[in-house]
Amino acid sequence: MKKGIHPDSYRMVAFKDMSNEDVFLTKSTANAKETIEVDGVEYPLIKLEISRTSHPFYTGKMKLIDTAGRIDKFKSKYAKFKK
């Protein structure tokens, strides 16, 4: 492996699944603008739309999650072509 290409600034970061409010901690170098308190300790917060606790592959449940309004954006964008 090449030396000097991996970051040295790993720290504990909280990742929050916004679809089911699950929070898990892991080491990361990702930049975060928000923080969250977990068990009395404040961590940088990274928000996720989907994680292992909500992904259909891991849960075995098929459900449609449209958190960003992608379906509505698509319909409004292509409504002019509809006759």
C-alpha positions as CSV (number, residue, x, y, z in Angstrom):
1,M,0.0,0.0,0.0
2,K,1.1,3.6,-0.6
3,K,2.1,5.5,2.4
4,G,0.6,8.8,3.3
5,I,-2.7,8.4,1.4
6,H,-5.0,7.5,4.3
7,P,-6.3,10.1,6.7
8,D,-5.1,10.2,10.3
9,S,-8.1,12.1,11.7
10,Y,-10.5,9.3,12.5
11,R,-13.0,10.1,15.3
12,M,-16.2,8.8,16.7
13,V,-19.2,10.0,14.6
14,A,-22.9,9.4,15.0
15,F,-24.9,8.3,11.9
16,K,-28.6,8.8,12.1
17,D,-31.1,7.0,9.7
18,M,-33.8,9.6,9.1
19,S,-36.4,7.1,8.0
20,N,-36.5,5.2,11.3
21,E,-34.5,7.5,13.7
22,D,-31.9,4.8,14.4
23,V,-28.5,6.1,15.5
24,F,-25.2,4.2,15.5
25,L,-21.6,5.2,16.3
26,T,-18.5,4.4,14.3
27,K,-15.2,6.0,13.5
28,S,-15.1,8.3,10.4
29,T,-13.4,11.2,8.9
30,A,-16.6,12.7,7.4
31,N,-17.2,16.3,8.0
32,A,-20.4,17.1,10.0
33,K,-22.2,20.4,10.5
34,E,-24.5,19.2,13.3
35,T,-24.0,17.4,16.6
36,I,-26.1,14.9,18.6
37,E,-25.9,13.7,22.2
38,V,-25.7,10.0,22.7
39,D,-25.5,8.5,26.2
40,G,-24.4,11.9,27.6
41,V,-21.6,12.4,25.0
42,E,-21.8,14.8,22.1
43,Y,-20.8,13.5,18.7
44,P,-20.7,15.0,15.1
45,L,-23.9,13.9,13.3
46,I,-24.2,12.6,9.7
47,K,-27.8,12.1,8.5
48,L,-28.6,9.1,6.2
49,E,-31.7,8.4,4.2
50,I,-31.2,4.7,4.4
51,S,-29.0,2.4,6.5
52,R,-28.8,-1.3,7.5
53,T,-31.8,-0.9,9.8
54,S,-34.1,0.4,7.0
55,H,-32.7,-1.1,3.8
56,P,-35.1,-3.8,2.3
57,F,-32.1,-6.2,1.7
58,Y,-31.3,-6.4,5.5
59,T,-34.9,-6.0,6.9
60,G,-36.6,-8.4,4.5
61,K,-39.4,-5.8,4.1
62,M,-40.1,-4.1,0.8
63,K,-41.3,-0.5,1.3
64,L,-41.1,2.6,-0.8
65,I,-39.4,5.6,1.0
66,D,-39.7,8.9,-0.8
67,T,-37.9,11.3,1.6
68,A,-36.7,13.7,-1.0
69,G,-39.9,14.0,-3.0
70,R,-38.3,12.4,-6.1
71,I,-41.6,11.0,-7.4
72,D,-43.3,14.3,-7.2
73,K,-40.4,16.0,-8.9
74,F,-40.5,13.4,-11.7
75,K,-44.2,13.8,-12.3
76,S,-44.1,17.6,-12.4
77,K,-41.1,17.6,-14.7
78,Y,-42.7,15.3,-17.3
79,A,-46.3,16.5,-16.9
80,K,-45.9,18.7,-19.9
81,F,-45.4,15.7,-22.2
82,K,-48.6,14.0,-20.9
83,K,-51.6,14.2,-23.3
